Amino acid sequence: MTEDRLGVDTLSAAGLAGCDPEVLQRHFQGPPALHRYPGSMATRAQDLARLLLERYDGRAEALWSDVPDATTLLRRLGELPGFGAQKSKIFLALLGKQCGVTPPGWRAAAGDYGQEGARRSVADITGPASLAEVRATKQQLKQAAKDAKAQQG
């Protein structure tokens, strides 16, 4: 979809990094919009593309292809624009569970998201049934947090 909007056959870090920011923002705005916050996401995507060019020769897989362990990969993920601790752990779990990227210690470094059989995040979604399970888990966690807060207050 984005390829069509940008008029390219294949997306590349170099292409996104070099795109005029205003043009890229219009592409993210759509219609349809590519994200609920298209302006900030266009900026973040471009920042990510620039970082990939600067550090990893424009190749996302270079983030994990040479890591000695999960701690290194988690650190690298945390350096990406918009990636805090939680998103980094979720992405590490996604790489391990669905892409076969399993450096030593990846499950432990991913925390609860790395648990086998967990239904906590996008890392666990493989179809409609698992999507429903992840949504149910998130609702349960929200309710538990709400209940805990009510007991404290």
N, C-alpha and C positions, 0 to 999 in steps of 0.2 A: 504494500500500500504506500509506504513512504517512498519507495523507489519510484513509483508512478508519479507521485507528487513532485519529486525532485527532478524527474526526467532522466533518471539513470537506470541502468539494468541491474546494478548491484550496489548496495550501500557499502561505503568504506569509511574508515576513520579519517582518511585524508580528505575525502569529499565532504564529510560533515564538518570537519575542522575548518576547511577553507570556504564554506558556504557563508554568504552574507547573512549576518545574524537576523536582520529584519525579514529576509526572504525565508529563512529557516523557521522563524516564529510564525509567519503566515501559513507555512505548510503544516505546522503543528496545530494551528487554530482550526484548520479544515475549511469547510465541513467535510466529514465529521471531525471533531477534535480528536487528537491522538491521546490526550490526557485531560484530566479535569482541571489542571493548571498548565495549559499549553505554553504560556510564555516562559515560566520558570523551568519547565521541563525541556524546552528547546535550548535554553541556555545551559542547563545541566548536561544535556546530551552532547552539545558542542564542547563543553569543558572536558567531558569524558573522552571524546574523540581526540582532543588535543593532548590529553595526558597519555592516551594510548600511543599516539605518534611519538611523543617525547621519550617515553620510557620503554615502550614495548614494540617499536617499529610498526605501529598501527595494527597490531595483531592481538585481539583479546585473549586468545589461547596462550599467549606468551606470559600472561599473568600467572598461570599455573603450570606451564609445561616443564619448568626447571626447578620447582620448589622442593626443598629437601624435606619439608614437614608442613603440617597444617598450620602451625603457628606463623610461619612465614607467609603462607597464603592468606591467612586471616588478616595479617598486618597489611598486605598489599591491597586486599579488598577494602579495608578501612581507609585507605588513602584515596579511594575513588571519590569523585565529587558526589555528594549526597548520600554516601554510605557511612552510617554510624555503626555502632557495635551490633545492634540487632539485625540490621539489613545485611551486614557482612556475614553474620552467622547463618542467616537464612540462605544467602547465596552460596556459602560454603556447603551447606546441607544439600542444596539443589545440585551443585556440581557433583557431590559424592553420590547422591541417591539416583540421579537421572542421567548423569553424563560420564560416569566412571572415573571421575577425578577424585582419587582417594589417597592423598598423601598420608603418611603415618600420623595418627592421632586426629584424623579429620572428624570423627564422630564426637569425640570429647571437646574439640575446639568449637564445634557447631552447637554445643550445649544441648538443650532440650530439642532443638530442631534436627539434630543429628541422630536422635534415637530411632532405632529400627521400629517400624510399625507406628510411629507417631503420625498424628494428623493435625499438625500445628500451622503449616504454612504452604506456600506455593511449591516448596520442595517435595511435598507429599501428594500433589495433585497430578493424577494420571488419567482422569476421566471424570464423568459426571458424579459417580458414586463417591469418589474420594474428595471431590470438591464439596459435596454436601457434608461429608464428615469433617472437613477442615472448617467449614462455616459453623457447624454445630459446636466444635471444640472452641472456636473463637467466642461464640456466644456464651458458652459455659464459663470461660475464663473471665469475660467481661462481667458476668453476673457475680462470680465469686469475688472479684475485686470490688464491685459495688457493695456487696454484702459486708465485706471486711471493713470498708470505709464507713458504712452505716453503724457497725458495731463500735468503731472507734469514736465516732462523733456523738 
